[in-house]
Amino acid sequence: MKKLILIFFLPLITLGQINDFDMSYNKKLTKQEKEVIINKGTEHPFSGEYNDFYEEGTYNCKACDQELYKSNFKFKSNCGWPSFDDEIEGATIKTEDNSFGMRRIEICCSNCNGHLGHLFYGENYTTTNTRHCVNSISLNFKPK
Protein backbone atom coordinates (compact mmCIF):
# COMPACT_ATOMS: atom_id res chain seq x y z
CA MET A 1 0.00 0.00 0.00
CA LYS A 2 1.40 3.36 -1.07
CA LYS A 3 1.20 6.31 1.27
CA LEU A 4 0.06 9.58 -0.14
CA ILE A 5 1.44 12.61 1.59
CA LEU A 6 -0.18 15.91 0.85
CA ILE A 7 1.55 19.10 1.79
CA PHE A 8 -0.29 22.38 1.66
CA PHE A 9 1.61 25.60 1.36
CA LEU A 10 -0.22 28.64 2.63
CA PRO A 11 1.26 32.06 2.10
CA LEU A 12 2.45 33.74 5.27
CA ILE A 13 0.83 37.14 5.52
CA THR A 14 1.60 39.53 8.33
CA LEU A 15 -0.90 42.12 9.48
CA GLY A 16 1.33 44.83 8.08
CA GLN A 17 1.28 43.26 4.64
CA ILE A 18 -2.50 43.10 4.64
CA ASN A 19 -2.70 46.82 5.35
CA ASP A 20 0.51 47.70 3.46
CA PHE A 21 1.55 49.44 6.68
CA ASP A 22 5.21 50.40 6.83
CA MET A 23 6.35 47.98 9.54
CA SER A 24 9.41 50.07 10.42
CA TYR A 25 7.05 52.12 12.63
CA ASN A 26 5.53 49.04 14.30
CA LYS A 27 7.94 48.77 17.25
CA LYS A 28 7.01 52.08 18.87
CA LEU A 29 3.23 51.48 18.84
CA THR A 30 1.29 50.10 21.81
CA LYS A 31 -1.05 47.12 21.45
CA GLN A 32 -4.08 49.44 21.29
CA GLU A 33 -2.40 51.71 18.72
CA LYS A 34 -1.55 48.69 16.55
CA GLU A 35 -5.17 47.53 16.70
CA VAL A 36 -6.36 50.80 15.16
CA ILE A 37 -3.41 51.91 13.00
CA ILE A 38 -2.38 48.54 11.55
CA ASN A 39 -5.51 46.37 11.94
CA LYS A 40 -7.88 49.20 10.94
CA GLY A 41 -9.80 49.10 14.21
CA THR A 42 -11.80 51.90 15.82
CA GLU A 43 -11.51 53.31 19.30
CA HIS A 44 -14.69 53.65 21.36
CA PRO A 45 -16.65 56.86 20.68
CA PHE A 46 -16.07 59.74 23.12
CA SER A 47 -13.04 57.92 24.61
CA GLY A 48 -10.22 59.52 22.63
CA GLU A 49 -7.81 62.11 23.97
CA TYR A 50 -8.51 64.60 21.18
CA ASN A 51 -12.30 64.32 20.91
CA ASP A 52 -12.95 67.50 22.93
CA PHE A 53 -9.52 69.07 22.50
CA TYR A 54 -9.16 72.46 20.78
CA GLU A 55 -5.66 73.83 21.31
CA GLU A 56 -3.68 75.53 18.54
CA GLY A 57 -1.17 73.35 16.71
CA THR A 58 -0.87 70.41 14.33
CA TYR A 59 -2.14 66.83 14.49
CA ASN A 60 0.46 64.34 13.25
CA CYS A 61 0.39 60.63 12.45
CA LYS A 62 1.10 58.60 15.62
CA ALA A 63 3.18 56.06 13.67
CA CYS A 64 5.42 58.20 11.44
CA ASP A 65 4.88 61.79 12.70
CA GLN A 66 3.78 63.17 9.32
CA GLU A 67 1.67 66.33 9.65
CA LEU A 68 -1.98 65.57 8.82
CA TYR A 69 -4.32 68.28 10.13
CA LYS A 70 -4.03 71.85 11.38
CA SER A 71 -6.00 72.76 14.49
CA ASN A 72 -8.08 75.31 12.56
CA PHE A 73 -9.44 72.39 10.45
CA LYS A 74 -10.92 70.79 13.60
CA PHE A 75 -14.58 71.26 14.50
CA LYS A 76 -17.07 69.92 17.02
CA SER A 77 -19.27 67.32 15.33
CA ASN A 78 -20.48 65.47 18.45
CA CYS A 79 -19.85 62.17 16.66
CA GLY A 80 -17.45 60.85 19.33
CA TRP A 81 -14.20 61.20 17.39
CA PRO A 82 -12.05 64.18 16.40
CA SER A 83 -13.45 65.76 13.23
CA PHE A 84 -11.63 67.84 10.63
CA ASP A 85 -13.12 69.53 7.57
CA ASP A 86 -9.82 69.62 5.67
CA GLU A 87 -6.36 68.08 5.67
CA ILE A 88 -2.86 69.25 4.95
CA GLU A 89 -2.52 68.80 1.20
CA GLY A 90 -1.43 65.28 0.25
CA ALA A 91 -1.42 64.05 3.87
CA THR A 92 -3.90 61.20 3.43
CA ILE A 93 -4.73 58.39 1.05
CA LYS A 94 -8.41 57.72 0.44
CA THR A 95 -9.75 54.28 -0.49
CA GLU A 96 -13.20 52.72 -0.73
CA ASP A 97 -14.14 50.69 2.35
CA ASN A 98 -17.18 48.39 2.09
CA SER A 99 -16.58 46.52 5.35
CA PHE A 100 -19.44 45.74 7.73
CA GLY A 101 -22.01 46.29 4.99
CA MET A 102 -21.31 50.04 4.81
CA ARG A 103 -20.02 52.22 1.97
CA ARG A 104 -17.34 54.49 3.40
CA ILE A 105 -14.06 56.09 2.43
CA GLU A 106 -11.10 55.02 4.55
CA ILE A 107 -8.36 57.57 5.23
CA CYS A 108 -4.77 56.51 5.86
CA CYS A 109 -1.53 58.41 6.31
CA SER A 110 0.06 58.98 2.90
CA ASN A 111 3.54 58.39 4.34
CA CYS A 112 3.19 55.10 6.28
CA ASN A 113 -0.36 53.99 5.30
CA GLY A 114 -1.45 53.86 8.94
CA HIS A 115 -5.25 53.79 9.37
CA LEU A 116 -6.67 57.11 10.60
CA GLY A 117 -10.45 56.76 10.22
CA HIS A 118 -13.08 57.56 7.60
CA LEU A 119 -14.13 60.45 5.41
CA PHE A 120 -17.76 61.56 5.05
CA TYR A 121 -19.36 64.05 2.66
CA GLY A 122 -22.72 65.80 2.65
CA GLU A 123 -23.40 66.13 6.36
CA ASN A 124 -23.49 69.96 6.33
CA TYR A 125 -21.36 70.41 9.46
CA THR A 126 -19.10 73.00 7.82
CA THR A 127 -18.87 74.99 4.60
CA THR A 128 -16.59 72.33 3.08
CA ASN A 129 -19.33 69.72 3.71
CA THR A 130 -16.55 67.26 4.57
CA ARG A 131 -15.79 65.37 7.80
CA HIS A 132 -12.57 63.50 8.42
CA CYS A 133 -13.61 61.28 11.35
CA VAL A 134 -10.27 60.33 12.92
CA ASN A 135 -9.30 58.04 15.80
CA SER A 136 -7.48 60.00 18.51
CA ILE A 137 -5.19 57.01 19.02
CA SER A 138 -3.89 57.50 15.44
CA LEU A 139 -2.77 61.07 16.22
CA ASN A 140 -0.11 63.03 18.10
CA PHE A 141 -0.73 66.71 18.79
CA LYS A 142 2.13 69.21 18.37
CA PRO A 143 1.34 72.58 20.00
CA LYS A 144 2.07 75.75 18.07
C-alpha positions as CSV (number, residue, x, y, z in Angstrom):
1,M,0.0,0.0,0.0
2,K,1.4,3.4,-1.1
3,K,1.2,6.3,1.3
4,L,0.1,9.6,-0.1
5,I,1.4,12.6,1.6
6,L,-0.2,15.9,0.8
7,I,1.5,19.1,1.8
8,F,-0.3,22.4,1.7
9,F,1.6,25.6,1.4
10,L,-0.2,28.6,2.6
11,P,1.3,32.1,2.1
12,L,2.4,33.7,5.3
13,I,0.8,37.1,5.5
14,T,1.6,39.5,8.3
15,L,-0.9,42.1,9.5
16,G,1.3,44.8,8.1
17,Q,1.3,43.3,4.6
18,I,-2.5,43.1,4.6
19,N,-2.7,46.8,5.4
20,D,0.5,47.7,3.5
21,F,1.6,49.4,6.7
22,D,5.2,50.4,6.8
23,M,6.3,48.0,9.5
24,S,9.4,50.1,10.4
25,Y,7.1,52.1,12.6
26,N,5.5,49.0,14.3
27,K,7.9,48.8,17.3
28,K,7.0,52.1,18.9
29,L,3.2,51.5,18.8
30,T,1.3,50.1,21.8
31,K,-1.0,47.1,21.5
32,Q,-4.1,49.4,21.3
33,E,-2.4,51.7,18.7
34,K,-1.5,48.7,16.5
35,E,-5.2,47.5,16.7
36,V,-6.4,50.8,15.2
37,I,-3.4,51.9,13.0
38,I,-2.4,48.5,11.6
39,N,-5.5,46.4,11.9
40,K,-7.9,49.2,10.9
41,G,-9.8,49.1,14.2
42,T,-11.8,51.9,15.8
43,E,-11.5,53.3,19.3
44,H,-14.7,53.6,21.4
45,P,-16.7,56.9,20.7
46,F,-16.1,59.7,23.1
47,S,-13.0,57.9,24.6
48,G,-10.2,59.5,22.6
49,E,-7.8,62.1,24.0
50,Y,-8.5,64.6,21.2
51,N,-12.3,64.3,20.9
52,D,-13.0,67.5,22.9
53,F,-9.5,69.1,22.5
54,Y,-9.2,72.5,20.8
55,E,-5.7,73.8,21.3
56,E,-3.7,75.5,18.5
57,G,-1.2,73.3,16.7
58,T,-0.9,70.4,14.3
59,Y,-2.1,66.8,14.5
60,N,0.5,64.3,13.3
61,C,0.4,60.6,12.4
62,K,1.1,58.6,15.6
63,A,3.2,56.1,13.7
64,C,5.4,58.2,11.4
65,D,4.9,61.8,12.7
66,Q,3.8,63.2,9.3
67,E,1.7,66.3,9.7
68,L,-2.0,65.6,8.8
69,Y,-4.3,68.3,10.1
70,K,-4.0,71.8,11.4
71,S,-6.0,72.8,14.5
72,N,-8.1,75.3,12.6
73,F,-9.4,72.4,10.5
74,K,-10.9,70.8,13.6
75,F,-14.6,71.3,14.5
76,K,-17.1,69.9,17.0
77,S,-19.3,67.3,15.3
78,N,-20.5,65.5,18.5
79,C,-19.8,62.2,16.7
80,G,-17.5,60.9,19.3
81,W,-14.2,61.2,17.4
82,P,-12.1,64.2,16.4
83,S,-13.4,65.8,13.2
84,F,-11.6,67.8,10.6
85,D,-13.1,69.5,7.6
86,D,-9.8,69.6,5.7
87,E,-6.4,68.1,5.7
88,I,-2.9,69.2,5.0
89,E,-2.5,68.8,1.2
90,G,-1.4,65.3,0.3
91,A,-1.4,64.0,3.9
92,T,-3.9,61.2,3.4
93,I,-4.7,58.4,1.0
94,K,-8.4,57.7,0.4
95,T,-9.7,54.3,-0.5
96,E,-13.2,52.7,-0.7
97,D,-14.1,50.7,2.4
98,N,-17.2,48.4,2.1
99,S,-16.6,46.5,5.4
100,F,-19.4,45.7,7.7
101,G,-22.0,46.3,5.0
102,M,-21.3,50.0,4.8
103,R,-20.0,52.2,2.0
104,R,-17.3,54.5,3.4
105,I,-14.1,56.1,2.4
106,E,-11.1,55.0,4.5
107,I,-8.4,57.6,5.2
108,C,-4.8,56.5,5.9
109,C,-1.5,58.4,6.3
110,S,0.1,59.0,2.9
111,N,3.5,58.4,4.3
112,C,3.2,55.1,6.3
113,N,-0.4,54.0,5.3
114,G,-1.5,53.9,8.9
115,H,-5.2,53.8,9.4
116,L,-6.7,57.1,10.6
117,G,-10.4,56.8,10.2
118,H,-13.1,57.6,7.6
119,L,-14.1,60.5,5.4
120,F,-17.8,61.6,5.0
121,Y,-19.4,64.0,2.7
122,G,-22.7,65.8,2.6
123,E,-23.4,66.1,6.4
124,N,-23.5,70.0,6.3
125,Y,-21.4,70.4,9.5
126,T,-19.1,73.0,7.8
127,T,-18.9,75.0,4.6
128,T,-16.6,72.3,3.1
129,N,-19.3,69.7,3.7
130,T,-16.5,67.3,4.6
131,R,-15.8,65.4,7.8
132,H,-12.6,63.5,8.4
133,C,-13.6,61.3,11.3
134,V,-10.3,60.3,12.9
135,N,-9.3,58.0,15.8
136,S,-7.5,60.0,18.5
137,I,-5.2,57.0,19.0
138,S,-3.9,57.5,15.4
139,L,-2.8,61.1,16.2
140,N,-0.1,63.0,18.1
141,F,-0.7,66.7,18.8
142,K,2.1,69.2,18.4
143,P,1.3,72.6,20.0
144,K,2.1,75.7,18.1
